[in-house]
Amino acid sequence: MADLDAAWTRLEAAAKAAGEKRIVEFFDAEPRRLETLTLDVAGLHIDLSKQAWDEAGLEAALDLAHAADVEGARAAMFGGEAINSSEGRAVLHTALRARADVDVKAGGVPVMAEVEAVRARMKAFAEAVRSGAIKGATGKPFKAILHIGIGGSDLGPRLLWDALRPVKPSIDLRFVANVDGAEFALTTADMDPEQTLVIVVSKTFTTQETLANAGAARAWLAAALGETGANAHLAAISTALDKTAAFGVADDRVFGFWDWVGGRYSLWSSVSLSVAVACGWDVFQGFLDGAAEMDQHFRTAPLEANAPVLIALAQVFNRNGLDRRARSVVPYSHRLRRLASFLQQLEMESNGKSVGPDGQPVKRGTATVVFGDEGTNVQHAYFQCMHQGTDITPMELIGVAKSDEGPVGMHEKLLSNLLAQAEAFMVGRTTADVVAELQAKGVSEAEIATLAPQRTFAGNRPSTLVLMDRLTPQAFGALIALYEHKTFVEGVIWGINSFDQWGVELGKVMAGRILPELESGVAGAHDPSTSALIGRLKK
Ligand code: F6P
């Protein structure tokens, strides 16, 4: 503990010192900077050289990782120990992408035989739906899937589908998550129940939104096909097999997973069955393989050459050393446009905690706000604030080096913007440079005095750039696994359990209390504001 406190103090001092310098100058001072801070892992080229740390800062960050025993925590996770202590569960989403012959145990019990059995059933089901061997109630093949789920049962598969879907899929895939009926209505308006397979995905099978949408989907199917016909169009994914049976899904259409897979870590499981059907098994297997490669790297690489560890340390350096409370993730890829939404759950649900597993308050800040959308679109939205706002927000920029999609020449334009933004964030533009330009244009000195400061860019905004060679299933799997492990390492350093989510419970319980009040008109006891709003809605 003394070591850990000392390591934190060193990190804070090193960050303070680095923060007083300019990132761009580190390159001259550190001839090996680029070499030390760029990595090639599992099809990803990761450049951390534009981050805010100098050599001393990086060293302090690595010392902190050692003092927090990241290596021990990593071994405990892969070893199947119950590191999700508040729920008494192991954390083994990595088993879902491991090869069948790898020895993985949860609390000492081997898991790979079961994992492999579910994978084999998923594969057989995906192939049978794709070939038309599994048909709808009227004998027609399925042309579309309606995937119903929310949070971890939605965000991952949605992102996965966007990232890897064929341009013209033979089986379309649509998603419904919200309990706002508008989403169900808009999504199903042009779907044909006779050729739609509905896959209900809920780890707990108790989630209000998902059960409401599942009920709506069943009614939608039954209106066209009758109750028995509707059953032939249903499949379910859950760890609560008693509840899926009660909902009426036939046993051979239910795919399980395990309590050692957290919702936001579940896209490697049968939760992504809909994507495996719509993209084909080989695509899904490639996604698992890419993640397995990242797992192997994370598990074996020394901390100073370990991509998830270094990305996590950059975040800790920015968040705790430099008090930067937000981070923006911008994929320069339309296919990855939902990445930030996925990361919001992965990082903010995992690490948005203020007490440790011992019940004691943490001593330092934990998860930051993460936000983002696709580049270049965001350049025309919030990048003004990133370049010239009063707060510095670290960025992660993600690019794809080669793409054959779309009209010739567009991809180079996209890449030029990606590189230009990363450079501009770090280098900025000096007032002297702006003044020279304005003078050359013949602008008066009085005007220059007011214009030049407005056109100056301070720069010194840190960023990390992740470049995939191509957006293959493997590289995409590696990217998502990279973020999972990054999130885990941050949780270890912050001293929190990254695998529970008690903070989402209170709102659920209170909605459960308010719903009957809205339905019956009999209001219960609330604060004055809530009572007034209930009264207004009842009118
Ligand atoms: O409300 C949060 C949460 O529990 C997430 O952790 C989870 O991914 C989501 O709800 C959906 O839960 P389920 O898969 O059990 O329906």
Residues whose N, C-alpha, C, O or C-beta is under 5 A from the ligand:
A	BS01	F6P	I150 G151 G152 S153 V201 S202 K203 T204 F205 T207 T210 G263 R264 Q501 V504
